Amino acid sequence: MQRYDLRHLGDDFYGRMLEIIDETAIGEVSIFMFEIGDFSPVQKSADVIKEAGWTLMNSLKFNEADWTIVVKKVKSEVA
């Protein structure tokens, strides 16, 4: 399990989050922290994870400005 702080990317963290998951092994769990602002990144991150075919295990408010999600990679890479 690895934790990744994506707060420095602002609202443009989705691509980096997908890159990180692409590089992890099947069954690996990753924790991502990002800024929430108007809360739209919370739903968008859940949608991005679902569209990629991975499992969103948890999503919670870390503090007043930040959110964390826990993602498990459950599908293999398609060649």
Buried (B, 14 or more C-beta within 10 A) or exposed (E): EEEBEBBEBEEEBBEBBBEBBEEBEEEBBBBBBBBBEEEEBBEEBBEBBEEBEBEBEEBEEEEEEBBBBBBBBEEEEEE
